[in-house]
Amino acid sequence: MAKSCKGLAMELVKCLSETDCVKKRPYKECAGEKVPNITSECVGLRETYFNCKRGQVDMRARIRGNKGY
């Protein structure tokens, strides 16, 4: 895992661990839900984390620098 997205990933896991969704299903299923049973804070962290990971693959973002965390 890249260092620039590691902090976001840890915050997302922390946020998801506090939801009821994780008590019934794995983290991966809860993070990927279309209609979230998670808080809006976790949804925001999820979108930011996915954009951070996408930015690592996009060569334009890699040249300019990753704006993840």
Secondary structure as UniProt FT lines:
FT   HELIX           3..17
FT   HELIX           21..24
FT   HELIX           27..31
FT   HELIX           40..57
FT   HELIX           59..64
//
